[in-house]
Amino acid sequence: AVRDGLLSAGVDGTTAVGVTGDGTGETQYTTTSTVDSFVAAALGFTGRVVLTLGEGVGERDKLSWWENRPLYGWKVLVPRTKEQAGVMSARLRAYGAIPCEVPTIAVEPPRTPAQMERAVKGLVDGRYAWVVFTSVNAVRAVWEKFAEHGLDARHFGGVKIACIGEATAEAVRAFGIQPELLPSGEQSSEGLLAEFSPHDEVLDPVGRVLLPRADIATE
């Protein structure tokens, strides 16, 4: 009926037509045709369909930024914690992807808190020379335990801090502390280990390193 109405209104049958379904949605899809043949081109489209007529249809490839985003239409699994998935999903959507959040990891406090209590006490008492953070979650866990005891960044005095990467370092800086060591190359456990200075019994009277980590962390 739309095709017949256009033809009867005097529209040339060879006029270009763009047929768009799910406009502005995650699965928006457009095909190009002509007034004479757009009915066949629209087969399979569901929901509200938008028709674009005229010379502008020829500029689609140049102007269709929505469907031309690099990850458009891809479904991407985001296996992160609920707290961390939001930022990643937002970035994926900006590139046109459809994020599917499946939190395969849960962040929970230790079932037996005594070990963490001893570690925090050791930090304050000067038991450790270094504390090594290999994740943002580890930083949060230690600071939450500090807060429980009324402690703050001042109680890290004398302890050097190493971070596995920039995201972890930013989490430490958010508490007013600048890390002493951050890998300049590969940001991984191996990259951090490669740049970690060897223990010197003369220059390093305290030789203990605190490594707060998850039970699924890399050995």
C-alpha positions as protocol buffer text, in pm:
chain_id: "A"
residue {
  index: 1
  type: ALA
  ca { x: 0 y: 0 z: 0 }
}
residue {
  index: 2
  type: VAL
  ca { x: 287 y: 240 z: 79 }
}
residue {
  index: 3
  type: ARG
  ca { x: 456 y: 159 z: -252 }
}
residue {
  index: 4
  type: ASP
  ca { x: 136 y: 210 z: -448 }
}
residue {
  index: 5
  type: GLY
  ca { x: 70 y: 536 z: -265 }
}
residue {
  index: 6
  type: LEU
  ca { x: 412 y: 671 z: -351 }
}
residue {
  index: 7
  type: LEU
  ca { x: 378 y: 577 z: -717 }
}
residue {
  index: 8
  type: SER
  ca { x: 31 y: 724 z: -741 }
}
residue {
  index: 9
  type: ALA
  ca { x: 162 y: 1046 z: -584 }
}
residue {
  index: 10
  type: GLY
  ca { x: 405 y: 1080 z: -872 }
}
residue {
  index: 11
  type: VAL
  ca { x: 722 y: 948 z: -711 }
}
residue {
  index: 12
  type: ASP
  ca { x: 953 y: 794 z: -971 }
}
residue {
  index: 13
  type: GLY
  ca { x: 981 y: 415 z: -930 }
}
residue {
  index: 14
  type: THR
  ca { x: 1362 y: 434 z: -954 }
}
residue {
  index: 15
  type: THR
  ca { x: 1389 y: 673 z: -657 }
}
residue {
  index: 16
  type: ALA
  ca { x: 1629 y: 538 z: -394 }
}
residue {
  index: 17
  type: VAL
  ca { x: 1475 y: 410 z: -70 }
}
residue {
  index: 18
  type: GLY
  ca { x: 1640 y: 320 z: 257 }
}
residue {
  index: 19
  type: VAL
  ca { x: 1451 y: 67 z: 474 }
}
residue {
  index: 20
  type: THR
  ca { x: 1547 y: 76 z: 843 }
}
residue {
  index: 21
  type: GLY
  ca { x: 1424 y: -154 z: 1119 }
}
residue {
  index: 22
  type: ASP
  ca { x: 1470 y: -116 z: 1497 }
}
residue {
  index: 23
  type: GLY
  ca { x: 1573 y: 247 z: 1452 }
}
residue {
  index: 24
  type: THR
  ca { x: 1835 y: 363 z: 1711 }
}
residue {
  index: 25
  type: GLY
  ca { x: 1821 y: 16 z: 1867 }
}
residue {
  index: 26
  type: GLU
  ca { x: 2104 y: -230 z: 1924 }
}
residue {
  index: 27
  type: THR
  ca { x: 1998 y: -427 z: 1617 }
}
residue {
  index: 28
  type: GLN
  ca { x: 1915 y: -139 z: 1382 }
}
residue {
  index: 29
  type: TYR
  ca { x: 1958 y: -260 z: 1025 }
}
residue {
  index: 30
  type: THR
  ca { x: 1920 y: -77 z: 694 }
}
residue {
  index: 31
  type: THR
  ca { x: 1890 y: -199 z: 336 }
}
residue {
  index: 32
  type: THR
  ca { x: 1876 y: 20 z: 25 }
}
residue {
  index: 33
  type: SER
  ca { x: 1643 y: -33 z: -268 }
}
residue {
  index: 34
  type: THR
  ca { x: 1409 y: 164 z: -492 }
}
residue {
  index: 35
  type: VAL
  ca { x: 1041 y: 252 z: -471 }
}
residue {
  index: 36
  type: ASP
  ca { x: 964 y: -24 z: -722 }
}
residue {
  index: 37
  type: SER
  ca { x: 1140 y: -299 z: -521 }
}
residue {
  index: 38
  type: PHE
  ca { x: 1151 y: -185 z: -157 }
}
residue {
  index: 39
  type: VAL
  ca { x: 862 y: -415 z: -56 }
}
residue {
  index: 40
  type: ALA
  ca { x: 1083 y: -718 z: -119 }
}
residue {
  index: 41
  type: ALA
  ca { x: 1375 y: -543 z: 53 }
}
residue {
  index: 42
  type: ALA
  ca { x: 1163 y: -491 z: 367 }
}
residue {
  index: 43
  type: LEU
  ca { x: 1068 y: -857 z: 404 }
}
residue {
  index: 44
  type: GLY
  ca { x: 1176 y: -992 z: 740 }
}
residue {
  index: 45
  type: PHE
  ca { x: 1179 y: -653 z: 915 }
}
residue {
  index: 46
  type: THR
  ca { x: 972 y: -650 z: 1234 }
}
residue {
  index: 47
  type: GLY
  ca { x: 841 y: -373 z: 1455 }
}
residue {
  index: 48
  type: ARG
  ca { x: 847 y: -13 z: 1337 }
}
residue {
  index: 49
  type: VAL
  ca { x: 1010 y: 37 z: 996 }
}
residue {
  index: 50
  type: VAL
  ca { x: 1139 y: 375 z: 875 }
}
residue {
  index: 51
  type: LEU
  ca { x: 1161 y: 462 z: 505 }
}
residue {
  index: 52
  type: THR
  ca { x: 1403 y: 723 z: 373 }
}
residue {
  index: 53
  type: LEU
  ca { x: 1350 y: 845 z: 16 }
}
residue {
  index: 54
  type: GLY
  ca { x: 1559 y: 1052 z: -220 }
}
residue {
  index: 55
  type: GLU
  ca { x: 1917 y: 1146 z: -298 }
}
residue {
  index: 56
  type: GLY
  ca { x: 2023 y: 1133 z: 68 }
}
residue {
  index: 57
  type: VAL
  ca { x: 2001 y: 754 z: 62 }
}
residue {
  index: 58
  type: GLY
  ca { x: 2314 y: 750 z: -154 }
}
residue {
  index: 59
  type: GLU
  ca { x: 2508 y: 918 z: 128 }
}
residue {
  index: 60
  type: ARG
  ca { x: 2430 y: 635 z: 373 }
}
residue {
  index: 61
  type: ASP
  ca { x: 2775 y: 481 z: 372 }
}
residue {
  index: 62
  type: LYS
  ca { x: 2929 y: 816 z: 461 }
}
residue {
  index: 63
  type: LEU
  ca { x: 2672 y: 937 z: 717 }
}
residue {
  index: 64
  type: SER
  ca { x: 2551 y: 616 z: 884 }
}
residue {
  index: 65
  type: TRP
  ca { x: 2776 y: 640 z: 1189 }
}
residue {
  index: 66
  type: TRP
  ca { x: 2539 y: 431 z: 1404 }
}
residue {
  index: 67
  type: GLU
  ca { x: 2562 y: 111 z: 1201 }
}
residue {
  index: 68
  type: ASN
  ca { x: 2924 y: 178 z: 1102 }
}
residue {
  index: 69
  type: ARG
  ca { x: 3066 y: 162 z: 1454 }
}
residue {
  index: 70
  type: PRO
  ca { x: 3351 y: -94 z: 1468 }
}
residue {
  index: 71
  type: LEU
  ca { x: 3179 y: -348 z: 1696 }
}
residue {
  index: 72
  type: TYR
  ca { x: 2823 y: -291 z: 1576 }
}
residue {
  index: 73
  type: GLY
  ca { x: 2601 y: -594 z: 1623 }
}
residue {
  index: 74
  type: TRP
  ca { x: 2865 y: -801 z: 1807 }
}
residue {
  index: 75
  type: LYS
  ca { x: 2754 y: -971 z: 2127 }
}
residue {
  index: 76
  type: VAL
  ca { x: 3039 y: -949 z: 2378 }
}
residue {
  index: 77
  type: LEU
  ca { x: 3060 y: -1149 z: 2700 }
}
residue {
  index: 78
  type: VAL
  ca { x: 3170 y: -940 z: 3000 }
}
residue {
  index: 79
  type: PRO
  ca { x: 3274 y: -1189 z: 3273 }
}
residue {
  index: 80
  type: ARG
  ca { x: 3349 y: -930 z: 3543 }
}
residue {
  index: 81
  type: THR
  ca { x: 3210 y: -853 z: 3885 }
}
residue {
  index: 82
  type: LYS
  ca { x: 2884 y: -656 z: 3895 }
}
residue {
  index: 83
  type: GLU
  ca { x: 3073 y: -352 z: 4026 }
}
residue {
  index: 84
  type: GLN
  ca { x: 3326 y: -359 z: 3743 }
}
residue {
  index: 85
  type: ALA
  ca { x: 3107 y: -467 z: 3450 }
}
residue {
  index: 86
  type: GLY
  ca { x: 2928 y: -132 z: 3413 }
}
residue {
  index: 87
  type: VAL
  ca { x: 3230 y: 65 z: 3290 }
}
residue {
  index: 88
  type: MET
  ca { x: 3332 y: -204 z: 3042 }
}
residue {
  index: 89
  type: SER
  ca { x: 2974 y: -244 z: 2914 }
}
residue {
  index: 90
  type: ALA
  ca { x: 2939 y: 132 z: 2860 }
}
residue {
  index: 91
  type: ARG
  ca { x: 3258 y: 140 z: 2652 }
}
residue {
  index: 92
  type: LEU
  ca { x: 3143 y: -158 z: 2446 }
}
residue {
  index: 93
  type: ARG
  ca { x: 2806 y: 6 z: 2377 }
}
residue {
  index: 94
  type: ALA
  ca { x: 2985 y: 320 z: 2258 }
}
residue {
  index: 95
  type: TYR
  ca { x: 3152 y: 104 z: 1993 }
}
residue {
  index: 96
  type: GLY
  ca { x: 2821 y: -55 z: 1893 }
}
residue {
  index: 97
  type: ALA
  ca { x: 2853 y: -387 z: 2073 }
}
residue {
  index: 98
  type: ILE
  ca { x: 2581 y: -562 z: 2276 }
}
residue {
  index: 99
  type: PRO
  ca { x: 2739 y: -646 z: 2614 }
}
residue {
  index: 100
  type: CYS
  ca { x: 2621 y: -957 z: 2798 }
}
residue {
  index: 101
  type: GLU
  ca { x: 2722 y: -930 z: 3164 }
}
residue {
  index: 102
  type: VAL
  ca { x: 2793 y: -1262 z: 3335 }
}
residue {
  index: 103
  type: PRO
  ca { x: 2972 y: -1209 z: 3668 }
}
residue {
  index: 104
  type: THR
  ca { x: 3189 y: -1521 z: 3690 }
}
residue {
  index: 105
  type: ILE
  ca { x: 3385 y: -1379 z: 3985 }
}
residue {
  index: 106
  type: ALA
  ca { x: 3250 y: -1269 z: 4322 }
}
residue {
  index: 107
  type: VAL
  ca { x: 3450 y: -1051 z: 4560 }
}
residue {
  index: 108
  type: GLU
  ca { x: 3395 y: -1156 z: 4921 }
}
residue {
  index: 109
  type: PRO
  ca { x: 3586 y: -1103 z: 5244 }
}
residue {
  index: 110
  type: PRO
  ca { x: 3804 y: -1391 z: 5372 }
}
residue {
  index: 111
  type: ARG
  ca { x: 3612 y: -1668 z: 5544 }
}
residue {
  index: 112
  type: THR
  ca { x: 3872 y: -1660 z: 5821 }
}
residue {
  index: 113
  type: PRO
  ca { x: 3959 y: -1293 z: 5883 }
}
residue {
  index: 114
  type: ALA
  ca { x: 4243 y: -1364 z: 6128 }
}
residue {
  index: 115
  type: GLN
  ca { x: 4509 y: -1371 z: 5855 }
}
residue {
  index: 116
  type: MET
  ca { x: 4400 y: -1032 z: 5718 }
}
residue {
  index: 117
  type: GLU
  ca { x: 4394 y: -892 z: 6072 }
}
residue {
  index: 118
  type: ARG
  ca { x: 4754 y: -1006 z: 6126 }
}
residue {
  index: 119
  type: ALA
  ca { x: 4859 y: -859 z: 5791 }
}
residue {
  index: 120
  type: VAL
  ca { x: 4711 y: -516 z: 5871 }
}
residue {
  index: 121
  type: LYS
  ca { x: 4875 y: -518 z: 6212 }
}
residue {
  index: 122
  type: GLY
  ca { x: 5203 y: -613 z: 6047 }
}
residue {
  index: 123
  type: LEU
  ca { x: 5177 y: -320 z: 5805 }
}
residue {
  index: 124
  type: VAL
  ca { x: 5130 y: -75 z: 6090 }
}
residue {
  index: 125
  type: ASP
  ca { x: 5405 y: -231 z: 6306 }
}
residue {
  index: 126
  type: GLY
  ca { x: 5669 y: -222 z: 6031 }
}
residue {
  index: 127
  type: ARG
  ca { x: 5675 y: -597 z: 5973 }
}
residue {
  index: 128
  type: TYR
  ca { x: 5674 y: -557 z: 5593 }
}
residue {
  index: 129
  type: ALA
  ca { x: 5914 y: -378 z: 5358 }
}
residue {
  index: 130
  type: TRP
  ca { x: 5675 y: -395 z: 5061 }
}
residue {
  index: 131
  type: VAL
  ca { x: 5308 y: -448 z: 4992 }
}
residue {
  index: 132
  type: VAL
  ca { x: 5233 y: -567 z: 4639 }
}
residue {
  index: 133
  type: PHE
  ca { x: 4889 y: -500 z: 4490 }
}
residue {
  index: 134
  type: THR
  ca { x: 4799 y: -711 z: 4186 }
}
residue {
  index: 135
  type: SER
  ca { x: 4438 y: -594 z: 4150 }
}
residue {
  index: 136
  type: VAL
  ca { x: 4205 y: -306 z: 4230 }
}
residue {
  index: 137
  type: ASN
  ca { x: 4000 y: -545 z: 4445 }
}
residue {
  index: 138
  type: ALA
  ca { x: 4304 y: -615 z: 4663 }
}
residue {
  index: 139
  type: VAL
  ca { x: 4352 y: -242 z: 4720 }
}
residue {
  index: 140
  type: ARG
  ca { x: 3988 y: -204 z: 4823 }
}
residue {
  index: 141
  type: ALA
  ca { x: 4002 y: -503 z: 5056 }
}
residue {
  index: 142
  type: VAL
  ca { x: 4305 y: -368 z: 5246 }
}
residue {
  index: 143
  type: TRP
  ca { x: 4162 y: -16 z: 5274 }
}
residue {
  index: 144
  type: GLU
  ca { x: 3828 y: -145 z: 5395 }
}
residue {
  index: 145
  type: LYS
  ca { x: 4012 y: -336 z: 5669 }
}
residue {
  index: 146
  type: PHE
  ca { x: 4210 y: -22 z: 5752 }
}
residue {
  index: 147
  type: ALA
  ca { x: 3885 y: 173 z: 5783 }
}
residue {
  index: 148
  type: GLU
  ca { x: 3743 y: -87 z: 6021 }
}
residue {
  index: 149
  type: HIS
  ca { x: 4034 y: -14 z: 6258 }
}
residue {
  index: 150
  type: GLY
  ca { x: 4024 y: 364 z: 6216 }
}
residue {
  index: 151
  type: LEU
  ca { x: 4348 y: 367 z: 6016 }
}
residue {
  index: 152
  type: ASP
  ca { x: 4432 y: 575 z: 5709 }
}
residue {
  index: 153
  type: ALA
  ca { x: 4713 y: 642 z: 5458 }
}
residue {
  index: 154
  type: ARG
  ca { x: 4944 y: 775 z: 5731 }
}
residue {
  index: 155
  type: HIS
  ca { x: 4985 y: 423 z: 5865 }
}
residue {
  index: 156
  type: PHE
  ca { x: 5154 y: 316 z: 5541 }
}
residue {
  index: 157
  type: GLY
  ca { x: 5460 y: 520 z: 5639 }
}
residue {
  index: 158
  type: GLY
  ca { x: 5781 y: 327 z: 5577 }
}
residue {
  index: 159
  type: VAL
  ca { x: 5615 y: 63 z: 5359 }
}
residue {
  index: 160
  type: LYS
  ca { x: 5688 y: 65 z: 4985 }
}
residue {
  index: 161
  type: ILE
  ca { x: 5404 y: -13 z: 4747 }
}
residue {
  index: 162
  type: ALA
  ca { x: 5425 y: -197 z: 4415 }
}
residue {
  index: 163
  type: CYS
  ca { x: 5133 y: -221 z: 4171 }
}
residue {
  index: 164
  type: ILE
  ca { x: 5082 y: -459 z: 3881 }
}
residue {
  index: 165
  type: GLY
  ca { x: 4943 y: -194 z: 3646 }
}
residue {
  index: 166
  type: GLU
  ca { x: 4807 y: 154 z: 3598 }
}
residue {
  index: 167
  type: ALA
  ca { x: 4450 y: 78 z: 3708 }
}
residue {
  index: 168
  type: THR
  ca { x: 4575 y: -65 z: 4037 }
}
residue {
  index: 169
  type: ALA
  ca { x: 4812 y: 228 z: 4080 }
}
residue {
  index: 170
  type: GLU
  ca { x: 4524 y: 474 z: 4031 }
}
residue {
  index: 171
  type: ALA
  ca { x: 4329 y: 295 z: 4305 }
}
residue {
  index: 172
  type: VAL
  ca { x: 4626 y: 344 z: 4540 }
}
residue {
  index: 173
  type: ARG
  ca { x: 4669 y: 710 z: 4440 }
}
residue {
  index: 174
  type: ALA
  ca { x: 4301 y: 766 z: 4519 }
}
residue {
  index: 175
  type: PHE
  ca { x: 4394 y: 715 z: 4884 }
}
residue {
  index: 176
  type: GLY
  ca { x: 4671 y: 975 z: 4867 }
}
residue {
  index: 177
  type: ILE
  ca { x: 4968 y: 742 z: 4818 }
}
residue {
  index: 178
  type: GLN
  ca { x: 5209 y: 728 z: 4525 }
}
residue {
  index: 179
  type: PRO
  ca { x: 5333 y: 373 z: 4447 }
}
residue {
  index: 180
  type: GLU
  ca { x: 5709 y: 323 z: 4435 }
}
residue {
  index: 181
  type: LEU
  ca { x: 5704 y: 55 z: 4167 }
}
residue {
  index: 182
  type: LEU
  ca { x: 5495 y: 11 z: 3854 }
}
residue {
  index: 183
  type: PRO
  ca { x: 5607 y: -206 z: 3557 }
}
residue {
  index: 184
  type: SER
  ca { x: 5726 y: 10 z: 3269 }
}
residue {
  index: 185
  type: GLY
  ca { x: 5671 y: -274 z: 3023 }
}
residue {
  index: 186
  type: GLU
  ca { x: 5426 y: -564 z: 3045 }
}
residue {
  index: 187
  type: GLN
  ca { x: 5166 y: -495 z: 3313 }
}
residue {
  index: 188
  type: SER
  ca { x: 5136 y: -843 z: 3458 }
}
residue {
  index: 189
  type: SER
  ca { x: 5271 y: -1051 z: 3746 }
}
residue {
  index: 190
  type: GLU
  ca { x: 5567 y: -1148 z: 3528 }
}
residue {
  index: 191
  type: GLY
  ca { x: 5631 y: -786 z: 3429 }
}
residue {
  index: 192
  type: LEU
  ca { x: 5625 y: -674 z: 3791 }
}
residue {
  index: 193
  type: LEU
  ca { x: 5855 y: -956 z: 3900 }
}
residue {
  index: 194
  type: ALA
  ca { x: 6106 y: -869 z: 3627 }
}
residue {
  index: 195
  type: GLU
  ca { x: 6150 y: -517 z: 3767 }
}
residue {
  index: 196
  type: PHE
  ca { x: 6130 y: -601 z: 4137 }
}
residue {
  index: 197
  type: SER
  ca { x: 6471 y: -543 z: 4294 }
}
residue {
  index: 198
  type: PRO
  ca { x: 6640 y: -841 z: 4465 }
}
residue {
  index: 199
  type: HIS
  ca { x: 6658 y: -850 z: 4843 }
}
residue {
  index: 200
  type: ASP
  ca { x: 6973 y: -701 z: 4991 }
}
residue {
  index: 201
  type: GLU
  ca { x: 7043 y: -818 z: 5347 }
}
residue {
  index: 202
  type: VAL
  ca { x: 7244 y: -502 z: 5424 }
}
residue {
  index: 203
  type: LEU
  ca { x: 7020 y: -237 z: 5264 }
}
residue {
  index: 204
  type: ASP
  ca { x: 6691 y: -418 z: 5335 }
}
residue {
  index: 205
  type: PRO
  ca { x: 6681 y: -509 z: 5705 }
}
residue {
  index: 206
  type: VAL
  ca { x: 6312 y: -596 z: 5668 }
}
residue {
  index: 207
  type: GLY
  ca { x: 6272 y: -866 z: 5407 }
}
residue {
  index: 208
  type: ARG
  ca { x: 5901 y: -946 z: 5421 }
}
residue {
  index: 209
  type: VAL
  ca { x: 5658 y: -868 z: 5140 }
}
residue {
  index: 210
  type: LEU
  ca { x: 5281 y: -860 z: 5186 }
}
residue {
  index: 211
  type: LEU
  ca { x: 5091 y: -992 z: 4884 }
}
residue {
  index: 212
  type: PRO
  ca { x: 4714 y: -958 z: 4940 }
}
residue {
  index: 213
  type: ARG
  ca { x: 4547 y: -1160 z: 4668 }
}
residue {
  index: 214
  type: ALA
  ca { x: 4241 y: -1359 z: 4572 }
}
residue {
  index: 215
  type: ASP
  ca { x: 4221 y: -1735 z: 4602 }
}
residue {
  index: 216
  type: ILE
  ca { x: 4211 y: -1761 z: 4219 }
}
residue {
  index: 217
  type: ALA
  ca { x: 4506 y: -1530 z: 4156 }
}
residue {
  index: 218
  type: THR
  ca { x: 4801 y: -1634 z: 3938 }
}
residue {
  index: 219
  type: GLU
  ca { x: 5048 y: -1842 z: 4137 }
}
